[in-house]
Amino acid sequence: MFDIEHTPIPVTIARMAELIDSVTYANHRSLGPIINDITPFHSRAVPAISVHDYLERVAKFVCLENDSLIAVLVYLDRVTRAQIHRPALAPSPFNIHRLLITAIVVAHKFNSDVFFNNARYSKVGGIPLAEMNQLELELLFMARFDLKIDAPEMQRIGEWLLTPRTTRNPYQQHPECVLSAYHADVALARHAELCKLEYPTPAMDPMTASSSSAAVPPLDLTASFAAPPAHNVTPQSRNTSGHYYVPPLPLAQG
């Protein structure tokens, strides 16, 4: 169960790093290195520090909380979806560190009462101050300044993030967004909810059927039943109209 106030930050960071690594390397395998569309978020080489260690470093020196960490995932997802026509902006090992520190700056300023100036974020993130200022503006415009996250949505994403998953969704689109699997899981859950069996009348619902209804006796299909005697059709069984006589079937009787 995800508690936005009491879930340990290292637990959230570990799950975030696992999710981000899976998405970035899936995009890298699918798209390959982007050499004809280099964005301000790209590094010349993949940084030596892992996503997990990078998040731990930033959280340590700028005091990140769970609400800001979940917001980072949402902002990265919104940027990728808004710029889906530009594969170079899909999270990859070459751009994820700059995307992360920039999303952290925006999330910290928007979701926290106490935050720092960009000089501290640039020092913690390992990029020059001028570049930090530029990247912040770039991300805000790419996200179309859509920064608000409803509290129930943040809670659902947090619970989904902490839920162990053994396999990835095989129906992902490429390039992947950070929360593609989350949106797929939500869509499947909503579809299952809509497809629940609805009984046309209360009498058809076994949970609300009248208790006066006769109980249906069990039927053992493995039991051996004696075959009914063969019916010999003779001319004497015809009635006066020339048709064979059919005995009545009293369905209304017990």
C-alpha positions, 0 to 999 in steps of 0.5 A, a space after each residue: 500500500 502506497 502512503 504518500 507521507 510514510 512510504 520510505 523515499 528509498 523504496 519509491 526511488 528503487 521502484 522508479 529507477 527500475 521502471 525508468 531503466 526498463 523504459 529507457 533501454 526498451 526505447 534504445 533497443 527499438 529506436 537505436 541511437 538518435 544521431 540526426 535529432 540531438 536535443 538539449 537534453 542529450 549527453 555526448 555519452 551515457 553518463 556513468 552514474 546509474 539512474 538509481 544512484 542519480 535519484 538518490 543523490 538528488 533526493 539527498 541534497 534537495 530533500 525530495 518527497 514522494 509527491 515530487 517523485 511521483 510528479 516527476 514520472 507524470 511530467 516525463 510521461 506528459 512530455 513524451 506524449 505531447 512530443 510523440 512525433 519526435 522520437 528523440 525526446 523519448 526517454 533513453 540512456 542518453 537523455 534520461 539524466 537531464 530529463 530527470 533533473 529538469 523534471 525534478 526542478 519543475 516538480 519540486 517548485 510546483 508541488 513543494 512549499 520549500 524549494 531551492 534556486 536553480 544554482 543548487 539544482 544545477 550543482 546537484 545534477 551536475 550541469 551548468 547553471 545556464 543549461 539548467 535554466 534553459 532545460 527548465 524552460 524547454 520542459 515547461 513548454 514541451 509539457 504545455 505547462 500542464 503541471 497539476 496532478 489530482 491527489 487521487 491520480 497521484 495515489 493510484 500511480 504510487 500504488 501501481 508503482 509499488 505493485 510488483 510486476 513480473 512481466 512487461 505489457 507486450 502491447 507497448 507502443 514505441 517510443 514508450 512513455 514512462 507510464 505507458 504500462 500504467 495507462 495500459 493497466 488502467 485501461 484493462 481494469 476499466 474494460 474489465 469493469 465495463 464487461 462485468 455480467 449484468 443480469 437483465 432482471 433481478 430474478 436472473 441474478 442468483 444473489 438476489 433471486 427469491 428464496 422461494 425458488 426451487 433449488 436445482 438438484 445436482 447433476 452428476 455427469 459421470 454417473 451411468 444412466 439407463 438408456 430409455 426404451 426404444 419407441 416403436 412407431 406403428 400405424 396404430 400410433 397415428 391419430 385421426 389426422 394422420 399425425 403421430 401422437 405426441 404426449 404433453 410435456 408438463 413443464 410447469 410441474 415440479 
